Amino acid sequence: MEEQSGASFLGAVVDGLVSLVVNLGLGFWHIIYAISHPGLWLDWSNKESLLRFVYYGGSKELLFVFFDVVIVITLIGFLYRPFLWALVRGLEKIANTAGRVAAWAGLLMVLQQIMVVFLQSVFRQGEITLSPFGGGFTQSVGWFSESLKFENALVVALCVSYAFVQGAHVRVDLVYAGVKHRTKRAIDMFGSLFFMLPVALLTWMYAWFFLWRHLITPKVSASDALDRMLMKARIVKWNVETISFSANGFNGYFLFKILMLCFIALVILQALAFFYRSYLEFIEGEESAGKYLDKDTLGEGEEAYEGTH
């Protein structure tokens, strides 16, 4: 019985490795095929193309395409370190730029809340018209009040990787602070590769279909096979979610689903950047810690207060 169990386990391992190799190989084929046949998934005037885009956007095939691209980039970076440093700087630039731009939504929230309170509670206005460039934009006060949620979501979703780059994220430290430089970098590599990246990828695959369930009808699911999706092509139509939770309230709740994907995409990119930075700092030693890191500063003479907020 034990021999049969061991043989079954070994067979399952072999089958898993064969499947992994086959899917990685197919990933390169899918990249070539997608680039050479863009009309099959980008021509949204054809409903079958739209459904192919929906299916492959959260599919196993896309996952292995991602793995193939990362493997190729990583191998090049391991052989030529300046390329990997350039990649780290580029990925961190994306995180910093997105965060620094989205952070202004915090100021917009404050100004908008003040406007809503004064116009609704003091002046008893039911509508607000904005026309800074001549074209008028009129919505109810309730719409502006509910849209504060979206501006808050902008800050949360688009500033998360920026906060990570800046070192402003919350970290539960049990052993990290007391270990040596290379041990820290090894912990960082392990965490980004086995915790941060897998969770983000898994979340993407479900969040992708969650978004499209609020954009088209009939609803799609992560469990739908491609053939089953294509069968719906004749009846599929756009059905963008524009309802609000109150009368005359904010009617762009589908934007929250798009923000969720933006959030996950930034986390995935930052997980790769963190892994590559940790690897480079592990190889090059303690003198490379923080190399090329674009961190914000409070200004000259304020160094003692940075990192305390």
Buried (B, 14 or more C-beta within 10 A) or exposed (E): EEEEEEEEEEEEEEEEEEEEEEBBEBBBEBBEEBEEEEEBBEBEEBBBBBBBBBBBBBBEBBBBBBBBEBEEBBEEBEEEBEEBBEBBBEBBBBBBEBBBEBBEBEEBBEEBBEBBEEBBEEEEBEEBEEEEEEEEEEBBBBBBBBBBBBBEBBBBBBBBBBBBBBEBEEEEEEEEEEEEBBEBBBBBBEBBBEEBBEBBBEBBBEBBBBBBBBBBBEEBEBEBEBEEBBEBBEEBEEBEBEEBEEEBBBBBBBBBBBBBBBBBBBBBBBBBBBBBBBBBBBEBEEEBEEEEBEEEEEEEEEEEEBEEE
